Amino acid sequence: MSEWLTAIFISPFLDMASGPIFFAEVVISGLLAGVMYSMVALGFVLIFKASGVFNFSQGVMVLFAALTLVGLMERGVPLWLALLLTVAVMITLAYAIERVMLRQLVNQDPFTLLMATIGLNFFLEGTGELLWGSNVKKLDVGIPEDSLEVAGMLLNKFDLIAAVIAAVLVTVLAVLSQKTKIGRALRAVADDHQAATAVGIPLTTIWVTVWAVSGIVALVAGIMWGAKSGVQFSLSLIALKALPVLILGGLTSIPGAIVGGLIIGVGEKVAEVYWGPVLGGAIENWFAYVLAMVFLMFRPHGLFGEEIIERV
Amino acid sequence: MVGMNGSQPILQVEDVELSFGAVQALIGVSVDVYRGEILAIIGPNGAGKTSLLNVINGFYRPQHGRIVFLEKERPKHFRPYQVARQGIARTFQNVALFKGMSTLDNIMTGRTLHTRTSFLSQALYWGRALREEEVQRRRVEEVIDFLEIESIRKTPVGRLPYGLQKRVELGRALAAEPELLLLDEPMAGMNVEEKEDMSRFILDIRDEFGVTCVLIEHDMGVVMDISDRVVVLDYGRKIADGPPHDVRTNREVIEAYLGVAHE
């Protein structure tokens, strides 16, 4: 018994201390994976902040964007043009969603809006497959895949580049929506549609902007994940990995999405490497969810989310 | 009818018809609002008072009739935010504040109309956006001073008692520096003291800022005290329009609204 306790509570930490470079390598690879989670979570946060809608279709938007890009490239469209076209498609999609779906649902219960996004989920999934087929596609955007040695640590170049791109994107969005009136307008719309229009905030513009931006974030996430693991249906399931990130960070916080992603990325890598041998492998698969459960019990609004106060 | 200063009305609602399916909410209602007056709309429940406010601020589009504001006829497909931009602000019957935000942030949203920088320019010219924020903040502090809510500046509005929430909502509407302020039951659910405060604020808003007010109110004492003119609605029709005293003694109003007098 005591041997087992030692294996859980003491030896992993001894291992970390005895091999600092290896530990750093694990942490960094965790951070890099975490940034990718953050990027998916960010799409959710943007839309939730601006419409109080939990966008069930965020994962499929990632898939749809990646499919469109690959589909265009397969038809011989050069990468830069395919990128531009996909961005245009995502913006058009945002416009269509506002026109066909959101506009009809102004002032409805958030739950109604959630149901609508579930519908959107199936619609996008079907349309994507209809247009571009359902087999696994390889996405090559020309980012090098080889390793790089930094201070004795082996790091994957692709991961590094992906992390830099994600970091830039996340910073720009965080700064934009955290300060000044844009952020306030977004939160106003999320809180009360009617009151927001009554103070002169144009719902349409806000919604189209936000859905377009989150569509573009979905495209970036789709490119990164797609280039890593191929563009296929399972890409939409990375949305599931974003859920614990949201619970950790809080649904309404952009910095929360980032920190949440990083904690989960690092946590699951470290747990896998150091506790995997004792507890059995595949910790990576469930670690995030267990952590999310703990958070739900003790801090349901997440690290940075808004505490919701209901008066009775 | 001649205006208070013999002036043109600031708002003309002309022969408005509004129905939802078979329910007729407003039937041929015409109301003129003159600059600088406090106009009370009264009537029994379901008389169409809130519907009329919703028509004025653009939430509802009437099937028939015209609305002229500041001598400009409102186009058919005008949206509520465009009406807000013309200078009409409002509060709601059930307090529609942005619950997660502080008092300050709520009132700042009222300044939306007066912020010139767009999304893109905020992204590109960081410094200008910050300066703009400072200017807006100063105006908002004036509103906060005026309404005597300095101490709850940073409090999330969800935590405030109802009476104060109503005051914050008034602040948000006022921050927009409107020409016309629509107040939907500004004193509902308040105690006597709170009602007195609110009455004073409404009178001050008119006297100090020259804002024209249209309010819906059930408390007849308040209506008689603060309004210059009273419009009475009943079953979607206007049944009286005049100074408080005349309306109070109008036979039809007494029957419809106050019940038949037993003497």
Interface residues (C-beta under 8 A of the other chain):
Chain A: V172 L176 K179 T180 K181 I182 R184 A185 R187 A188 D191 D192 Q194 A195 A196 T197 A198 V199 G200 I201 P202 L203 T204 T209 T252 E306 I308 I309 E310 R311
Chain B: N57 F59 R79 P80 Y81 A84 R85 A89 R90 F92 A96 L97 F98 K99 G100 M101 D105 M108 T109 G110 R111 T112 L113 T115 T117 F119 Q122 A123 A129 L130 E132 E133 Q136 P156 G158 R159 R172 A173 A176
